[in-house]
């Protein structure tokens, strides 16, 4: 059984798209037009009794046809939730109703340009929603009893348990500026560790919220220029920043040009901050230019800190342009030796891959297993994932599970089984689209990657970005 909340007035219709249409507005990425609530979902296989909680995943779902060229980062956030409880499942999806989206709903059309074709909103909207819409479309996390939808250019947006929008959240007035879409929860302390970057000074800030959600630390980190910094590493003792030459040009963006330039001559460096002395400064080590969207993990090794993540040769700055083969990301490991002041790195896989995750209970310490999205296709137009690659990071081996010849999947999310002691004792959750089976949440056993259960969702769930597991209370 399912009910729908109905589409937004004048919601985006794929027949209204620009020609040629962006690959991120069609196919698996094509936005849905309704908010739905579905209960008593059909399950193939058997859901583990211990798998009780909510799987949340965020992604772009533009409500209105774009004003100009579209990039996947532009779409309005839509959070999808699959709730599992003693073998039963239910689903709901809701737009993140930002101030900008609410203004567009009143107008019945798009009012904000995007990264590829920026336009200032009408003057009357600047005070209400700012110069850029807070789409909150990249990640959704849960900490200290709050569910936060995130995009890296703005503060968080708080949601209710039912995914209704509460509004912007600034940690009771303590947060100044944006918040990364990739905060880290320290499993030992319960702290939420994050940063925010900005195209205007101060370009970078480091933050810590305690286990109760109180923002206790905010420190400006000195950068010579504004750069795009999507993710970072957090070990038990250190925070690791990647100052890479994806340089912001705010004037160019405001005039309708490309807001980010790839400038390898500006250099690149990796910086390490001591978490016990955040005001003590950052130790920087220069490296050859590269780009990285996503970190898998970081851990301490004496005077060194080790980071694993997905490295590309450079950033594709032309948002929405073809994906060059040379910039496909591959799993890498960096060792930052603070005593010697040098960085060594190694490539861990010759296959392209991204969206890395691990058992979050082992975040900040050396972990044996990591899980990446497996690419079925990486063309000049888009990247399509169809499975998961499980990496044994200690012995250098890997195994692959694909969801089917017609499947399109996303980020694999690890959920630990409280009844197993093995590090890979748990399940991998992934929202999968299939031309024949439709959309659904697929549950794999993380130890041997066999399919345990598939929750069938009676409405289409488009591709998206990142998500979280919220265990039942």
Residue, then its C-alpha position, 0 to 999 in steps of 0.5 A: x500500500x502507498x500514498x502520495x503527497x502529490x507533485x509540486x505545482x509546475x514540477x519539472x517535466x522531462x519533456x521541458x528539459x534543455x536539448x541536449x538534455x543533461x545525462x543527470x536529468x534523464x535515465x537513472x538520474x531523472x527526477x521523480x515528481x511526487x513525495x510518497x509514503x509506502x508501507x508493507x513493502x514486498x521483500x524477496x529473501x529474508x530481512x535479518x531480524x537484527x537489521x532494525x532502523x532507518x536507511x537514509x539517502x540524499x540526492x538531487x531531485x530538481x523540482x523545476x526545469x533549470x534556468x540554464x545548463x544543469x549539473x548534478x550538484x544543482x538539484x533540490x535535495x530529496x531524502x529517501x528513507x527505508x525503515x526496517x523493523x523485524x522483517x517488515x519495511x516501509x518507504x518515504x521520500x521528501x524534498x528538502x524544502x529550502x527557502x529557495x525551493x519554497x520561493x520557487x514553488x510560489x513562483x512556479x518556476x526556477x529562480x536560481x542558476x546553478x554551478x554551470x550557469x549561475x544567475x543571481x536570483x531576483x533582488x527580493x530573494x537575496x535577503x530571504x534565501x541568499x545568492x545561492x540556493x541551499x539545496x541540501x542534496x549531498x548527504x544526510x547524517x544523524x547526530x545527537x538526536x538531529x537529522x541533518x541534510x547537507x550540501x557543502x556551500x551552506x549550513x545544515x538543514x534539519x529534518x524531522x524523523x518523518x523527513x519534514x523540513x524544520x529549517x536551517x540549523x546553525x548549532x544554536x547560533x554557534x556555526x558561522x558559515x557553511x558545513x561540509x557534506x562529509x562530517x565524521x563521527x569519532x566512534x571513541x568520543x561521539x564527537x562530530x568533527x567537520x569543516x566548512x570552506x567558503x569562496x570568501x575569507x575565512x576560506x576554511x574553518x574547522x569545527x567540533x560538536x560534542x556528543x550532545x551536539x553542542x559546537x565546542x570548537x571553531x578554528x579558522x585555518x589559513x589558506x592563501x586562496x579559496x579552493x573546493x574542498x569536498x572531504x577530509x580525513x579524521x584519525x583519532x589524533x588528527x584532522x587532514x585537509x587537502x588544499x588542492x588547486x580547484x580554485x574558486x573565482x567568485x567574480x567569474x561565477x557571478x558573471x555567469x562563467x565557470x566558478x571553479x578553475x583547475x590551476x595546477x601551477x597554484x600547487x597542492x598540499x596536505x595539511x595536518x591539524x592536531x585535534x588536541x591542540x586545534x589552535x596550534x596551527x596546521x603542518x602542511x606538506x607539498x604534493x604533486x597536484x591531484x584531486x579527490x572527492x571522497x575519503x575512505x578513512x584515516x588513521x595514525x601510525x606514530x608520527x605519520x597519519x595515513x589516509x585512504x581515498x579516491x584520487x583523480x588526476x584533476x578535477x573536471x571543472x566544466x560541470x556537466x561536461x564529458x567525464x575524461x578518462x584521465x580523471x577517473x578516480x582510483x583508490x589510493x593511500x597517502x602516508x603523511x610523515x610529519x617528522x620527515x615532512x613528506x608524503x608517499x602514496x600508492x594506488x590500491x586498485x587499477x579499477x575506477x571507483x568511488x563512494x567509499x565506505x567502511x564500518x564506521x565503528x572503525x573510523x579513525x583507526x586502521x580498518x581492514x575492509x573498505x567498500x566502493x561503488x563498482x563502475x559498470x560504465x564510465x563513458x564520456x557522458x556519465x559514470x554508472x555503478x552496478x555493484x560493490x567492490x570489497x577491498x581487503x586493505x591489509x592483504x591487497x585483495x578484493x572481491x566484487x558483487x554486481x546487482x544485475x545486468x540492468x542494475x544501477x546502484x550507488x554508495x554501499x553502506x555498511x551496517x554492523x551485525x551486533x551478533x558477529x565479531x568479524x570486522x566484516x560481520x554485517x550487511x551492505x545496503x544499497x538503493x538499486x534501480x533495475x529495468x525489470x525488478x524496479x527500485x529497491x533496497x538490496x541487502x548483502x551479507x558483507x562477509x561473502x557478498x551474497x544477497x540476503x534480501x531485496x525490499x521492493x519499492x513500488x515507486x521509482x527511486x532515482x540515483x543519488x549521493x550519500x546516506x546513513x543508517x540510523x539504528x532503532x532506538 
